[in-house]
Amino acid sequence: MNRPIEGIIFDIDGTVARGRQVLPGALDTLAELRNRGVRFAFFTNDNSKTIGTWVERLGDMGIDAKPDEVVTAALVAAEVMVELHPASRILGVGDAGLIEALEARNLDLVGFSDLDGNDSADHVDAVMMGRDSYFDAKRLAVVCQVIWKGAEFFATNYDPRLPIAGGFMPGTGAMVKAVAYATGCEPVVTGKPSPWSGRMAMRLLGVAPENGLVVGDQIATDIAMGRNAGMHTVLVLTGTDDTEAAENASPQERP
């Protein structure tokens, strides 16, 4: 690194914590960065929880984070919808974090209760899909029907699984893949590693890309976002990807 690091973006799940357990060394590292005056923020591809919930959860683990130091895939999704579909009817598929982020931008949201038949699907312009705790065969059918009727398909991320204490759980990508497989339509992904995410990371840090660093546990999302944005990257081995994944990555993908 030829230039000094002035700002750092940390992934959360698998990087500073696993589930509700902070990972060894994380607290000391963050405290040292605060003492040195290095700016940092947390960027998670999770879309299910609100910023307030994330701040509270981080606090419970001993990590003091301000609301403006946390960004989620839900916030990026809302920004993308404002940019691309400001006056469109949007079906929001996800938990509170995504729905509240979309509502906060005054977008015209449609819920599953509004779609009671095939005809009603004609009036939806876009689908924004995140991790949905209530996603089932019925909701899968509704989402597919809307896309077959012409709605543009967006997803907060394509992460297949999430690291939790003791293992993994299915991620947003597991649900998104079901829709993509049934419809034959691949989504526009708005979360990491999309260009929108890279721009939000830069805005969070307020530093030039060459002075920024992304630390994460997934090559395809965290590292790719950093590289695409022109930032330095570091892969940690405490989450999803391991040494073998790093060795098998192409030179363009490696941290």
C-alpha positions as CSV (number, residue, x, y, z in Angstrom):
1,M,0.0,0.0,0.0
2,N,1.7,3.2,-1.2
3,R,-0.9,5.6,0.3
4,P,-2.0,5.8,3.9
5,I,-5.2,4.2,4.9
6,E,-7.6,6.9,6.1
7,G,-10.9,4.9,6.2
8,I,-11.9,1.3,6.5
9,I,-15.2,-0.5,5.6
10,F,-15.8,-3.6,7.7
11,D,-18.3,-6.3,6.8
12,I,-20.1,-7.5,9.9
13,D,-21.2,-11.2,9.7
14,G,-18.1,-13.4,9.5
15,T,-15.7,-10.4,9.8
16,V,-16.3,-8.7,13.2
17,A,-18.9,-11.0,14.5
18,R,-20.5,-14.4,13.9
19,G,-24.2,-14.3,14.8
20,R,-24.3,-12.4,18.1
21,Q,-20.8,-13.3,19.1
22,V,-18.0,-10.8,18.5
23,L,-14.9,-12.4,16.9
24,P,-11.6,-12.5,18.8
25,G,-9.5,-9.4,18.2
26,A,-12.3,-7.3,16.8
27,L,-12.9,-5.1,19.8
28,D,-9.2,-4.4,20.3
29,T,-8.8,-3.6,16.6
30,L,-11.7,-1.2,16.5
31,A,-10.6,0.5,19.7
32,E,-7.1,1.1,18.4
33,L,-8.5,2.6,15.2
34,R,-10.7,5.0,17.2
35,N,-7.6,6.0,19.2
36,R,-5.7,6.6,16.0
37,G,-8.5,8.7,14.5
38,V,-9.0,6.3,11.6
39,R,-12.5,6.5,10.2
40,F,-14.4,3.3,9.8
41,A,-17.9,2.1,9.1
42,F,-19.8,-1.2,8.9
43,F,-21.3,-2.4,5.7
44,T,-23.5,-5.5,5.7
45,N,-25.3,-7.2,2.9
46,D,-28.0,-8.1,5.4
47,N,-31.3,-6.4,4.5
48,S,-33.6,-7.9,7.2
49,K,-32.7,-5.7,10.1
50,T,-33.0,-1.9,10.5
51,I,-30.1,0.4,11.2
52,G,-31.3,0.9,14.7
53,T,-31.4,-2.9,15.2
54,W,-27.9,-3.2,13.9
55,V,-26.6,-0.4,16.2
56,E,-28.2,-2.1,19.1
57,R,-26.8,-5.5,18.2
58,L,-23.3,-4.1,17.8
59,G,-23.6,-2.3,21.1
60,D,-24.6,-5.6,22.8
61,M,-21.4,-7.1,21.6
62,G,-19.4,-4.1,22.9
63,I,-19.0,-2.3,19.6
64,D,-19.9,1.4,19.8
65,A,-21.3,2.3,16.4
66,K,-23.3,5.4,15.4
67,P,-26.3,5.1,13.0
68,D,-24.3,7.0,10.3
69,E,-21.5,4.4,10.6
70,V,-23.7,1.5,9.6
71,V,-25.1,0.8,6.1
72,T,-27.1,-2.2,5.0
73,A,-28.1,-3.7,1.6
74,A,-31.6,-2.4,2.4
75,L,-30.4,1.2,2.3
76,V,-28.6,0.7,-1.0
77,A,-31.7,-1.0,-2.4
78,A,-33.8,2.0,-1.5
79,E,-31.4,4.4,-3.1
80,V,-31.3,2.4,-6.3
81,M,-35.1,2.3,-6.4
82,V,-35.2,6.1,-6.0
83,E,-32.7,6.4,-8.9
84,L,-34.3,3.9,-11.3
85,H,-38.0,3.6,-10.3
86,P,-38.9,6.8,-8.4
87,A,-42.6,6.8,-9.5
88,S,-43.1,3.1,-10.0
89,R,-45.1,0.5,-8.1
90,I,-42.7,-1.7,-6.3
91,L,-43.3,-5.1,-4.7
92,G,-41.0,-5.2,-1.6
93,V,-40.1,-8.8,-0.6
94,G,-38.3,-8.9,2.7
95,D,-38.2,-8.3,6.4
96,A,-38.5,-5.0,8.3
97,G,-35.1,-3.7,7.4
98,L,-35.9,-3.6,3.7
99,I,-39.5,-2.5,3.9
100,E,-38.7,0.3,6.2
101,A,-35.8,1.5,4.1
102,L,-38.1,1.6,1.0
103,E,-40.9,3.3,2.9
104,A,-38.5,6.0,4.2
105,R,-37.8,7.1,0.7
106,N,-41.6,7.5,0.0
107,L,-41.6,4.9,-2.7
108,D,-44.9,3.4,-4.0
109,L,-44.8,0.0,-2.3
110,V,-47.1,-2.9,-3.0
111,G,-47.5,-5.7,-0.4
112,F,-48.5,-9.3,-0.9
113,S,-52.0,-8.6,0.4
114,D,-52.4,-6.1,-2.5
115,L,-51.8,-8.9,-5.1
116,D,-54.9,-11.1,-4.9
117,G,-54.9,-12.3,-8.5
118,N,-53.1,-12.4,-11.8
119,D,-54.6,-9.1,-13.0
120,S,-53.2,-7.2,-10.0
121,A,-49.7,-8.3,-11.0
122,D,-50.0,-6.2,-14.2
123,H,-49.7,-3.1,-12.1
124,V,-46.3,-3.8,-10.6
125,D,-43.3,-2.2,-12.2
126,A,-40.4,-3.7,-10.2
127,V,-39.7,-6.3,-7.5
128,M,-37.1,-5.6,-4.9
129,M,-36.3,-8.9,-3.1
130,G,-34.3,-9.4,0.0
131,R,-34.2,-12.0,2.7
132,D,-37.8,-12.8,3.8
133,S,-38.5,-14.8,6.9
134,Y,-42.0,-15.6,5.6
135,F,-41.0,-16.6,2.1
136,D,-42.8,-19.8,1.1
137,A,-44.3,-21.5,-1.9
138,K,-47.2,-19.0,-2.1
139,R,-45.0,-16.0,-2.0
140,L,-42.7,-17.6,-4.6
141,A,-45.6,-18.0,-6.9
142,V,-46.7,-14.3,-6.4
143,V,-43.2,-13.0,-7.1
144,C,-42.9,-15.1,-10.2
145,Q,-46.3,-14.0,-11.5
146,V,-45.3,-10.4,-11.1
147,I,-42.0,-10.9,-13.0
148,W,-43.8,-12.9,-15.7
149,K,-46.1,-9.9,-16.1
150,G,-43.1,-7.7,-16.9
151,A,-41.9,-6.3,-13.6
152,E,-38.1,-5.7,-13.4
153,F,-36.4,-8.0,-11.0
154,F,-34.0,-6.6,-8.4
155,A,-32.3,-8.3,-5.4
156,T,-30.4,-6.9,-2.4
157,N,-27.8,-9.6,-2.8
158,Y,-27.1,-13.1,-4.0
159,D,-25.4,-14.4,-0.8
160,P,-26.1,-18.2,-0.6
161,R,-25.6,-18.4,3.1
162,L,-24.9,-16.4,6.2
163,P,-22.3,-17.3,8.9
164,I,-23.9,-17.7,12.4
165,A,-22.7,-19.1,15.7
166,G,-22.0,-22.7,15.1
167,G,-22.4,-22.8,11.3
168,F,-24.5,-21.2,8.6
169,M,-28.0,-20.4,7.6
170,P,-29.6,-19.9,4.1
171,G,-29.1,-16.4,2.8
172,T,-31.0,-14.1,0.5
173,G,-29.5,-15.8,-2.5
174,A,-31.1,-19.1,-1.7
175,M,-34.6,-17.4,-2.1
176,V,-33.6,-15.2,-5.0
177,K,-32.2,-18.3,-6.9
178,A,-35.6,-20.0,-6.6
179,V,-37.3,-17.0,-8.3
180,A,-34.5,-16.7,-10.9
181,Y,-34.7,-20.5,-11.7
182,A,-38.5,-20.4,-12.1
183,T,-38.7,-17.3,-14.1
184,G,-35.5,-17.6,-16.1
185,C,-34.8,-14.0,-15.2
186,E,-31.6,-13.0,-13.4
187,P,-32.0,-10.1,-10.9
188,V,-30.1,-6.8,-10.9
189,V,-28.2,-7.1,-7.6
190,T,-28.0,-3.8,-5.8
191,G,-25.9,-4.8,-2.7
192,K,-22.3,-5.8,-2.5
193,P,-20.4,-5.9,-4.9
194,S,-22.5,-3.6,-7.1
195,P,-21.3,-0.1,-8.2
196,W,-24.1,1.4,-6.0
197,S,-22.6,-0.2,-3.0
198,G,-19.1,1.0,-3.9
199,R,-20.3,4.6,-4.1
200,M,-22.1,4.3,-0.8
201,A,-18.9,3.0,0.8
202,M,-17.0,5.9,-0.5
203,R,-19.6,8.3,0.8
204,L,-19.6,6.7,4.2
205,L,-15.8,7.1,4.6
206,G,-15.4,10.4,2.9
207,V,-12.0,9.4,1.6
208,A,-10.5,8.9,-1.8
209,P,-10.7,5.2,-3.0
210,E,-6.9,4.8,-2.9
211,N,-7.0,5.7,0.8
212,G,-9.8,3.3,1.6
213,L,-9.8,-0.3,2.7
214,V,-12.5,-3.0,2.7
215,V,-12.2,-5.8,5.2
216,G,-14.5,-8.8,4.7
217,D,-14.9,-12.6,4.6
218,Q,-16.3,-13.1,1.1
219,I,-14.3,-12.7,-2.1
220,A,-17.4,-12.4,-4.4
221,T,-19.0,-9.6,-2.4
222,D,-16.7,-7.7,0.1
223,I,-13.5,-8.0,-1.9
224,A,-15.1,-7.5,-5.2
225,M,-16.8,-4.3,-4.0
226,G,-13.5,-2.9,-2.8
227,R,-11.6,-3.8,-6.0
228,N,-14.4,-2.4,-8.2
229,A,-14.3,0.8,-6.2
230,G,-10.5,1.1,-6.4
231,M,-10.0,0.5,-2.7
232,H,-7.5,-1.8,-0.9
233,T,-8.9,-5.1,0.3
234,V,-8.3,-7.6,3.1
235,L,-9.9,-11.1,3.3
236,V,-10.4,-12.5,6.8
237,L,-10.8,-16.3,7.2
238,T,-13.3,-16.1,10.0
239,G,-16.4,-16.4,7.9
240,T,-17.5,-17.8,4.6
241,D,-14.3,-18.1,2.4
242,D,-11.2,-19.9,3.4
243,T,-7.6,-20.1,2.2
244,E,-8.5,-22.5,-0.6
245,A,-11.1,-20.1,-2.0
246,A,-8.5,-17.3,-2.0
247,E,-5.9,-19.4,-3.7
248,N,-8.5,-20.5,-6.4
249,A,-9.6,-17.0,-7.1
250,S,-8.3,-15.3,-10.2
251,P,-5.7,-12.5,-9.9
252,Q,-8.4,-10.0,-10.6
253,E,-10.5,-11.4,-7.7
254,R,-7.9,-11.8,-5.1
255,P,-7.5,-9.3,-2.2
